[in-house]
Amino acid sequence: MQRYFLEEDYTAKEQYEVVGEPYHHMVRVMRMTPGNQVYLVFANQVSIVAEISGITESAVCLVEKEKEQQEKELPVAITIASGYPKGDKLDLIVQKGTELGAAGFIGFPAKTSVVKWDGKKLAKKQQRLEKIAQEAAEQSHRQVTPTVALLDSEKTFIQQLTQFDMIVIAYEESAKQGEVSQLAQILQTVKAGSRILAIFGPEGGLTPAEVEQFMAAGGQPCGLGPRILRTETAPFYLLSAASYQLELLKVSN
Amino acid sequence: MQRYFLEEDYTAKEQYEVVGEPYHHMVRVMRMTPGNQVYLVFANQVSIVAEISGITESAVCLVEKEKEQQEKELPVAITIASGYPKGDKLDLIVQKGTELGAAGFIGFPAKTSVVKWDGKKLAKKQQRLEKIAQEAAEQSHRQVTPTVALLDSEKTFIQQLTQFDMIVIAYEESAKQGEVSQLAQILQTVKAGSRILAIFGPEGGLTPAEVEQFMAAGGQPCGLGPRILRTETAPFYLLSAASYQLELLKVSN
């Protein structure tokens, strides 16, 4: 069933009117007719199953059939911060990271980042990534579309670190030294609702100076198992491990 | 440090001679000289740190400095079976799956697979995927290069199911129905050394008839969390969850 994200908050209504792009998609692309059902996802994270009751020149009218029952969002909000990697790896990180439950994505120029993007390029790139996140959120049945912020300096990034309850640093040297238990300890004790930032270096890794700065802001270096993961693979590991610990293990124990 | 996979088994020797492609890479590509160190990974999964003692016209001579200490391989052997997906998604599955620790990959034509590959095409594709697996194994510091087998019929695939100790079926309907604990139960109780097969459908999913066949062979349908994962993302989740449970949690508890 198709899934549409609306900008308004949910309030109980006899009828919902959908206009603009989702209208276009329902009527012109999917050629929906009265009786068809869709998911409507509201800005305040409520999602409902709704049935089309009528279609006008500019709006689709829908009535609520039921609330969507299942919780689709990770119990903690994990933001993935990536030192700008090469090529279109950020596209892959945002697409797969959205499917795997990330709350947001931050890009920043790390010391060893090869690419240099100016303001205009960053704005264009951010728009593209927001679209990728939106599509992946719809496809994976998310209740939230992750945010995307591409920063133009590492200083700005460091200033934002205080917004998080917990900072995890994926540090290759931790993996090489066989550090394996830090992430498990964090995920086993984290409180629901926590805002976690997970920082990943670009291909060349984070420099010891960068790791020191992030640690000074409260960051904890973590290994992600004994194998060396590429910069775009490491976030998938972290998000999957979080889901396994918080959504699968918690339920089965 | 560079990592080279050799076809011979490890036996203690005063000197190791490397010829052929790894010779070419050490001498011509990396321009190594006596005194440089590399990892040598032998066919029987022993890996050593070795130092170049001399270089001839056709061979690099090396002496063992020490055994590689850290265990890099998952304690269970997980084979990823993918119903042929579209485009080059299998490339991504093999590359990232190798980083994440898969023991092998099987491709098979599932009922809803759109692509139809004949014998010649399959042989070429398999060669390409073997090269991707090899490169990812070197890059991620694996001790084994995963196997790749592309099958030309689903019947052949089903005949191979008996080779495994345990079969996990990633089934979207399980996820939709909120099944969340099966995978956790399996990973918490699996014995070290087990051969696990994890089956993933193509974009269109597995049909109920296919799932029934796999279940008749002992397969257990599992959800992979509440979000709907794309066909190429689901194996990353499963392998990461296995590493988290068997390599991170096991150590920290």
Boltz contact constraints between the chains, C-beta under 6 A:
constraints:
  - contact:
      token1: [A, 70]
      token2: [B, 178]
      max_distance: 6.0
  - contact:
      token1: [A, 70]
      token2: [B, 226]
      max_distance: 6.0
  - contact:
      token1: [A, 72]
      token2: [B, 226]
      max_distance: 6.0
  - contact:
      token1: [A, 72]
      token2: [B, 227]
      max_distance: 6.0
  - contact:
      token1: [A, 96]
      token2: [B, 233]
      max_distance: 6.0
  - contact:
      token1: [A, 99]
      token2: [B, 229]
      max_distance: 6.0
  - contact:
      token1: [A, 99]
      token2: [B, 233]
      max_distance: 6.0
  - contact:
      token1: [A, 101]
      token2: [B, 227]
      max_distance: 6.0
  - contact:
      token1: [A, 140]
      token2: [B, 227]
      max_distance: 6.0
  - contact:
      token1: [A, 140]
      token2: [B, 228]
      max_distance: 6.0
  - contact:
      token1: [A, 141]
      token2: [B, 228]
      max_distance: 6.0
  - contact:
      token1: [A, 178]
      token2: [B, 70]
      max_distance: 6.0
  - contact:
      token1: [A, 180]
      token2: [B, 248]
      max_distance: 6.0
  - contact:
      token1: [A, 180]
      token2: [B, 251]
      max_distance: 6.0
  - contact:
      token1: [A, 181]
      token2: [B, 251]
      max_distance: 6.0
  - contact:
      token1: [A, 181]
      token2: [B, 252]
      max_distance: 6.0
  - contact:
      token1: [A, 183]
      token2: [B, 248]
      max_distance: 6.0
  - contact:
      token1: [A, 184]
      token2: [B, 248]
      max_distance: 6.0
  - contact:
      token1: [A, 184]
      token2: [B, 249]
      max_distance: 6.0
  - contact:
      token1: [A, 184]
      token2: [B, 252]
      max_distance: 6.0
  - contact:
      token1: [A, 185]
      token2: [B, 252]
      max_distance: 6.0
  - contact:
      token1: [A, 225]
      token2: [B, 243]
      max_distance: 6.0
  - contact:
      token1: [A, 225]
      token2: [B, 247]
      max_distance: 6.0
  - contact:
      token1: [A, 226]
      token2: [B, 70]
      max_distance: 6.0
  - contact:
      token1: [A, 226]
      token2: [B, 72]
      max_distance: 6.0
  - contact:
      token1: [A, 227]
      token2: [B, 72]
      max_distance: 6.0
  - contact:
      token1: [A, 227]
      token2: [B, 101]
      max_distance: 6.0
  - contact:
      token1: [A, 227]
      token2: [B, 140]
      max_distance: 6.0
  - contact:
      token1: [A, 228]
      token2: [B, 140]
      max_distance: 6.0
  - contact:
      token1: [A, 228]
      token2: [B, 141]
      max_distance: 6.0
  - contact:
      token1: [A, 229]
      token2: [B, 99]
      max_distance: 6.0
  - contact:
      token1: [A, 233]
      token2: [B, 96]
      max_distance: 6.0
  - contact:
      token1: [A, 233]
      token2: [B, 99]
      max_distance: 6.0
  - contact:
      token1: [A, 236]
      token2: [B, 236]
      max_distance: 6.0
  - contact:
      token1: [A, 237]
      token2: [B, 240]
      max_distance: 6.0
  - contact:
      token1: [A, 240]
      token2: [B, 237]
      max_distance: 6.0
  - contact:
      token1: [A, 240]
      token2: [B, 240]
      max_distance: 6.0
  - contact:
      token1: [A, 240]
      token2: [B, 241]
      max_distance: 6.0
  - contact:
      token1: [A, 241]
      token2: [B, 240]
      max_distance: 6.0
  - contact:
      token1: [A, 241]
      token2: [B, 244]
      max_distance: 6.0
  - contact:
      token1: [A, 243]
      token2: [B, 225]
      max_distance: 6.0
  - contact:
      token1: [A, 244]
      token2: [B, 241]
      max_distance: 6.0
  - contact:
      token1: [A, 244]
      token2: [B, 244]
      max_distance: 6.0
  - contact:
      token1: [A, 247]
      token2: [B, 225]
      max_distance: 6.0
  - contact:
      token1: [A, 248]
      token2: [B, 180]
      max_distance: 6.0
  - contact:
      token1: [A, 248]
      token2: [B, 183]
      max_distance: 6.0
  - contact:
      token1: [A, 248]
      token2: [B, 184]
      max_distance: 6.0
  - contact:
      token1: [A, 249]
      token2: [B, 184]
      max_distance: 6.0
  - contact:
      token1: [A, 251]
      token2: [B, 180]
      max_distance: 6.0
  - contact:
      token1: [A, 251]
      token2: [B, 181]
      max_distance: 6.0
  - contact:
      token1: [A, 252]
      token2: [B, 181]
      max_distance: 6.0
  - contact:
      token1: [A, 252]
      token2: [B, 184]
      max_distance: 6.0
  - contact:
      token1: [A, 252]
      token2: [B, 185]
      max_distance: 6.0
